[in-house]
Amino acid sequence: MALDRLNPEQYAAATAPFGNSLVIAGPGTGKTSTIVGRIGFLLDKGIEPSEILLLTFTNKAAREMIERVAARYGKSRAKEIAAGTFHALSYRWLKSIDEKVVLKQPKDLKTLFRSVYDKRAFHIFEEKPYSSSFLYDIYSLYQNEMPNCTFGEWVSKRKEDQRVFEEIYDDIVEEFENAKKNYAFLGFNDLLIRAAENSEKIGPFKEILVDEYQDTNNLQSNLLDSLTRESLFCVGDYDQSIYAFNGANINIIAGFAKRYPKAKIFNLTKNYRSSKYIVSLADRVISFNERIFPKRVEVMRNGEFEKPKLFIFNDTLEQYKSLAAKISASVTPKDEIAVIFRNNSSADGVEAALREVGIGCKRRGGVSFFDSKEIKAAADLLSLIVNPKDLMSFIHVFEYAKGVGPAIGKEIYDVCVKMGEGDFVRGITRPKDMENPFEKRGKNYQLALFDDFIHIGSKSRFKGLGFDEKFMEAAFLKHPKLTKEGAKFLYEFYILFKALKRTSTPYRAVELITKSGLFATIVEQIAKKRAQLKDGSVEEKLLQNAKEKISAKLTLLKEISKSYKEIESFYNAMVLGGSEVSEGSGVNLLTVHASKGLEFKDVYVIDLAEGRFPNSTLVSKGGSIEEERRLFYVAVTRAKDRLFLSFSKYDSARKNSYEPSRFLKEAGLL
């Protein structure tokens, strides 16, 4: 980590004078060593650790850099450095400003958005509106783009036939934002927006360091500029910008010198990772993109290496089986082998072929442990312990009750809050009696809002279901659309939260949740769906297998919870750190995006067929061939020693014929 271990280029960058600096660091050129060296340089100059801010693309990257700093400067000093992703640090800052705020995942907020959207009677229009899901997605893009107009105007400019809904879309967004504010919810975009709005309460910093600068979006760039700092040190590579779909703006790194006129630009040109053949192939292909920054790469590894190999197959299944056989015969340790693909659809075939020859594997870029439905359900229940104002967690759980959607779920939740005098948990466990807790909605024909909440239901319809006397007094049972199944589900909710009120440890909370009648209902539904055949029937053996797998995951969740003393800290770790957890062992199966920042001795880049990689569907929906080429560049530069490329002429499952990817031709392999 010491500065004297850096090469001259890395040293020049790491010891740059205060100001604005951009370091162009290609694959394998030692960007991490340069960043760690820079932090060491700052500490040696007398800068206090608390005056340094390190922003990284993953929390794992931040931990690794801080560990390297700690090895020389001690753990106590290193941990004073604010380090993590833009989102993780923004959440930490905002929680210190207002402890009531709660981070919600996009899926949660999408459900809240739909509960607002569904109140609109779009059927009175001849024109077809955007779906709730699509409207939410483009609202996120709107926030990222930061245009100087309302959301409705922005949508209208993009699509003329949506102009008739301009005011309605603005009203939906306004109600959605008010709901988030009322429940103290924050989405990932909100973290950056609110942190920028409260920037005077953050810092100041002597220097801010940014890793993977090419993947920053407009909101992150705006936050950077809003924070008080004396110096900015950014490291990135224009040719590895692959997150446009997530709002990343490649013009941010491209326009660095223009935005900061006195900025210093440094180039790291010595590649320590890959063989000369791999570097040469990658450079040949990426040179077809526009050159924003000049790039000259010097290969530092000596020795004899194999040239990249191209395998051409007649059928996709043949491709997967043949590659699995080659991997099986390889002497390379299996965890040093990666199979990289552009589309998730490639992963199942590869995994099946590997397992057929007895090779274990781990997939990244798909559904993680913390994203599985059963773990999400447990997390939602934990969230309600931490923050009873978490409407979305209640809606997600309540959707497992038959015949109940997000709109009814929201109405039940709001009534519980009323009956608990502002406290949802008290409202469901010790509800205050109310004659008519439901409010009628107002009418607004221009905004397509109509009153459809007229009659109050009778609680007597739920007699004989085994509810205790206290629960039968609850006014939420008067909801006219509440089914018997919904009422039974609410009763299990009531029983669980009476028990949860008496616990404070994460382990005990998880144990109570997973053993409850409420969770048994949830597990039954999830398992049945996973065991359902094409004709709609449920196979008993598949059902039992699904339940066993769910049970194993819940056991693991309990084990993980033992490491935490407080329910809130455990819940926060699940929300912010879940995506970085990887299960399994053996060969690495990775999407290109999931492979970013990793390296392996052997890399197989598969399904290199025109239409699949590059992905023509995504290009036609607003992507670009240039970004697809950058994805190919990232994929092949993960390889250290050997690179294998493959494609098949025909896919018997899809009944499609394919031509080889243009990238194979650009690489000089065809």
Order of alpha helices (4+ residues) and beta strands (2+ residues): alpha-beta-alpha-beta-alpha-alpha-beta-alpha-beta-alpha-alpha-alpha-alpha-beta-alpha-beta-alpha-beta-alpha-alpha-beta-beta-alpha-beta-beta-alpha-beta-alpha-beta-alpha-alpha-alpha-alpha-alpha-alpha-alpha-alpha-alpha-alpha-beta-alpha-beta-alpha-alpha-beta-beta-alpha
